[in-house]
Amino acid sequence: MRLLFFACALLVACGRSKAPPDPDALTPAERERLATLSPLGPVPPDPTNRYADDPRAARLGHRLFFDASLSGPGTVSCRTCHDGPALDDRRTPNHVSTGTGTGSRNTPPVLNASYYRWTNWGGRFDSQWSLVLGAIENPEVMGGARLAVAHTLFARYRAEYDALFDVPLDPRLGATETMADVDPAIVDRVFANAGKAVAAYMRTLVARDAPFDRYVAGDASAISPAARRGLRLFLQHCESCHGGPFFTDQRFHAIGAVQSGAGVPAEDLGRYTDVAPLLASPFRSDGLHSDGPGILDGVARDPSQRGQFRTPTLRNVAVTAPYMHAGQLADLAAVVRFYNAGGGNIPGVEKSPEMKRLGLTDAQQADLVAFLETLTDTALPDALRAPP
């Protein structure tokens, strides 16, 4: 009897050891690629901003980020359009963002934005600090002016500014009424430094511990079976443009997202439109107010750039709706359907060759969405997220 019991037990054990293989298990090659997607490392250095990692600059930039007096009407701050979970625009369900006026594009997140090589959807700016300056002066965003910003720094932040920057604020900034009363180069330098301080604050806004990161680190339970299936689909169909720990190739592509929705302009040629003002900017990364070498070598306007937009990071994508450069798509399911169909078509725009029909079933599309949801980490210290 005892012998029969042990024989049965042995048979049960052998049966357990021959469980069918997991059809969703990653291959060794896929696991090797998985290791290239996490962890998200330190924020890349910014040689054009010598104050980029100075805590004093970050503290000043934190205050400026929330200061509405930098805007023309005194009612709009950087935070106005960056108040969502990932510091994107979530105030209204609008397709495009509104500040002092109605913009032409949807505001991207600030969280983790310092990992980008180019800023703005069309690469209109080649540094985080020049993006800040463009937002302040844009009549539809903040409607501010350089001299007014210099006045604000003199009136409210003179001690912090003088302790940080090499050249203290010129006393004439406390009394000047027009640009004719002071050297424009002085105002431009102060304006650029304001942008560099805000950029230093933005570099502290980093979150890199998403469930996906914990899964790659060895926690098999960090993501669901559906998300694991979606991960495999991602490696098959999406990684070419959304590779690396920041989930972007840092390039520009035309995907055929048609201009549609409330407030969306009839035409937006993306990179083709944005290269010209980038090259003309006095605050370009290789310009007079830069602190180091820029990244503009070889950059020129070309017809092939028509309709191209920057590949956005997929980190925190689940909480940054609406999607695309003008908020044309309402949710992730719509985004996946768009790519599954091979994108859209715009007359006169040459679509990227990467845009091909995927042929995914409804269930596979749902799995891909489940994977994208595992890339969410918006945790920031309360002191960084709140007004100083």
Buried (B, 14 or more C-beta within 10 A) or exposed (E): EEEEEEEEEEEEEEEEEEEEEEEEEBEEEBEEEBEEBBEBEEBEEBBBBBBBBBEBBBBBBBBBBBBBBBBBEBEBBBBBBBBBBBBBBBEEEBBBBBBBEBBBBBBBBBBBBBBBBBBBBBBBBBBBBBBBBBBBBBEBBBBBBBBBBBBBBBEBBBEBBBEBBEEEBBEEBEEBEEBEEBEEEBBBBBBBBBBBBBBBBBBBBBBBEBBBBBBBEEEEEBBBEBBBBBBBBBBEBBBEBBBBBBBBBBBBBBBBBBBBBEBBEEEBBBBBBBBEEBEEBBBBBBBEBBBEEBBBEEBEBEEEBBBBBBBBBBBBBBBBBBBBBBBBBBEBBBBBBBBBBBBBEBEEBBBBEBBEEBEBEEEBBBBBBBBBBBBBBBEBEEEEBEEB
